[in-house]
């Protein structure tokens, strides 16, 4: 059942309407509304904002035995960080639910296995949306997000993390697009047939010939090109080749931690200068401190978690949390996350930063373990001197702009 708080939010947004939400994204106040008082609390401002996250790996849980997006889960006892009750609690209006495929072999058999995996993951996203139709709706355009939020529902875009499942058939992207994909990245943690990874061997020196064709196909369809996980050279080439600005859906500044997955300041400026945006990650803020015990538990979870009974799942999580208590995986905290975000804003500018914390994909820090904690990000940004217009850009406006540019290009070419 929808809570009273959610109903109040729904009524507020329904009265505003999509047009009024659009004006908020532009930093304007509708003529029929009174400007918000300067004394508005951070919580009130956060509730007014249209918020989205560009990288929700939550579909990894959709096929779990007994797990439901509609139920409230606790990070301490469950391995997930996102569900509908916590989206309400954290004021997250929607985001991009990820079709993720871990990188495997570049062979016919590997491509076939990956295609089946990605197709199943998209099917699970569609089934989740159908099962929660009263509270959540699939979004296909930027305007869909505004309309769905104005009706008091969560909007769900789809994205592809790793285009390896396309194999040697770039035309296969059409089917994923037809079923809702509106953002896609060519590569993940290893070089593939399309591009070099930040953590790969540099096989192509950036994009492969097929990768260049893939960019053109994304532009033709109206899919936003995602450069996260691509090598620095590949990102430069994505910027050069894409007819519309690119996004980095879950990346951070190398200033925070000298890791290949992070972008140096020159790279950040290049993305911003091209009109693109970088959505700040909450990973790679501090070294990962693995132990044999943690590694063994994580391997068991990879093998058993989705098909284990709910009781067995809880037991595995108890083991994981206990091991993490004995040997923390990393020491990054909320202050480190905010320092990373503020540096990114300083370098890129407020028109080129967005939110993509990598929830359910390794994201979260001490003091911000799941999306229920998101209002404190807004509070810190306000304290740092950013105003509501700035926050609207960061939380969704910049991403919706990129979506519209991709949509417009596809419609006119």
NORLIN-V664545 format. One record per backbone hydrogen bond with DSSP energy under -1.0 kcal/mol. NH is the residue of the N-H (numbers start at 0). CO is the residue of the C=O. E is the energy in kcal/mol with one decimal. If there is no record, write none. Layout:
[[NH,CO,E] [NH,CO,E]]
This chain:
[[6,2,-2.1] [7,3,-2.5] [8,4,-2.3] [9,5,-2.6] [10,6,-2.9] [11,7,-2.4] [12,8,-2.5] [13,9,-2.7] [14,10,-2.3] [15,11,-1.6] [16,12,-2.6] [20,16,-1.9] [21,17,-2.3] [22,18,-1.8] [23,19,-2.0] [24,20,-1.8] [26,23,-1.6] [27,22,-3.0] [32,29,-2.0] [39,36,-1.8] [44,40,-2.4] [45,41,-2.7] [46,42,-2.0] [47,43,-1.6] [48,44,-1.6] [51,394,-2.0] [52,93,-1.3] [53,354,-2.4] [55,95,-2.7] [56,358,-2.6] [59,56,-2.2] [60,57,-2.8] [63,60,-1.9] [64,305,-2.5] [66,63,-1.5] [76,73,-1.4] [77,73,-2.0] [83,68,-2.7] [86,82,-2.3] [87,83,-2.2] [88,84,-2.5] [89,85,-2.6] [91,86,-2.4] [94,154,-1.5] [95,52,-2.1] [96,156,-2.8] [97,55,-2.4] [98,158,-3.1] [100,160,-1.5] [106,104,-1.5] [110,106,-3.0] [111,107,-2.2] [112,108,-2.3] [113,109,-2.3] [114,110,-2.7] [115,111,-2.1] [116,112,-2.1] [117,113,-2.8] [118,114,-2.6] [119,115,-2.2] [120,116,-2.2] [121,117,-2.4] [122,118,-2.2] [123,119,-2.2] [124,120,-1.7] [125,121,-2.3] [126,122,-2.5] [127,123,-2.2] [128,124,-2.3] [129,125,-2.2] [130,126,-2.2] [131,127,-1.0] [132,129,-1.1] [134,131,-2.0] [135,131,-2.1] [136,153,-2.7] [138,155,-2.3] [144,140,-1.4] [145,141,-1.4] [146,142,-2.6] [147,143,-3.2] [148,144,-2.2] [149,145,-2.1] [150,146,-1.1] [151,148,-1.8] [152,147,-2.1] [153,134,-2.7] [154,92,-2.0] [155,136,-2.2] [156,94,-2.7] [158,96,-2.0] [159,182,-2.1] [160,98,-2.1] [165,162,-2.1] [166,163,-2.2] [168,165,-2.1] [171,168,-2.0] [172,169,-2.1] [173,170,-1.5] [175,171,-1.1] [176,172,-2.5] [177,173,-3.0] [178,174,-1.4] [179,176,-2.2] [180,175,-2.4] [181,157,-2.6] [183,223,-2.2] [184,159,-2.1] [191,194,-2.2] [195,205,-2.2] [197,228,-2.2] [199,196,-1.5] [207,193,-2.4] [211,207,-1.9] [212,208,-1.6] [213,209,-2.2] [214,210,-1.9] [215,211,-1.6] [216,212,-2.1] [217,213,-2.5] [218,214,-2.4] [219,215,-2.3] [220,216,-2.1] [221,217,-1.9] [222,217,-2.8] [223,181,-2.4] [225,183,-2.9] [226,246,-3.1] [229,226,-1.9] [230,195,-2.0] [234,230,-2.7] [235,231,-2.2] [236,232,-1.9] [237,233,-2.5] [238,234,-2.4] [239,235,-1.9] [240,236,-2.6] [241,237,-2.5] [246,224,-2.7] [247,276,-2.1] [250,278,-2.3] [253,262,-3.1] [255,252,-1.5] [258,256,-2.0] [261,258,-1.8] [262,251,-3.0] [267,263,-2.3] [268,264,-2.4] [269,265,-2.0] [270,266,-2.2] [271,267,-2.3] [272,268,-2.9] [273,269,-1.4] [274,271,-1.7] [275,270,-2.1] [276,245,-1.4] [277,351,-2.2] [278,247,-3.3] [279,353,-2.6] [280,250,-1.4] [288,328,-4.7] [294,290,-2.8] [295,291,-2.2] [296,292,-2.1] [297,293,-2.8] [298,294,-2.2] [299,295,-1.9] [300,296,-2.5] [301,297,-2.5] [302,298,-1.7] [303,299,-2.7] [304,300,-2.3] [307,303,-1.6] [312,308,-2.8] [313,309,-2.3] [314,310,-1.8] [315,311,-2.1] [316,312,-2.4] [317,313,-2.4] [318,314,-2.0] [319,315,-2.4] [320,316,-3.2] [321,317,-2.2] [322,318,-2.3] [323,319,-2.6] [324,320,-2.0] [325,321,-1.6] [326,322,-2.3] [333,365,-1.9] [336,332,-2.1] [337,333,-2.6] [338,334,-2.4] [339,335,-2.0] [340,336,-2.4] [341,337,-2.9] [342,338,-2.0] [343,339,-2.2] [344,340,-2.3] [345,341,-2.2] [346,342,-2.2] [347,343,-3.0] [348,344,-1.6] [351,348,-1.9] [353,277,-2.1] [355,279,-1.7] [360,357,-1.9] [362,357,-2.3] [364,367,-2.0] [365,331,-2.1] [367,364,-2.6] [370,80,-1.7] [372,369,-1.7] [373,370,-1.7] [375,372,-1.5] [376,373,-1.9] [377,373,-1.1] [378,374,-2.1] [379,375,-2.0] [380,376,-2.3] [381,377,-2.4] [382,378,-2.2] [383,379,-1.6] [384,381,-1.5] [385,380,-2.3] [390,386,-2.5] [391,387,-2.3] [392,388,-1.5] [393,389,-2.2] [394,390,-3.0] [395,391,-1.6] [396,391,-3.1] [397,392,-2.5] [399,395,-2.7] [400,396,-2.0] [401,397,-1.7] [402,398,-2.3] [403,399,-2.4] [404,400,-2.3] [405,401,-2.2] [406,402,-2.7] [407,403,-3.0] [408,404,-2.2] [409,405,-2.2] [410,406,-2.1] [411,407,-1.3]]
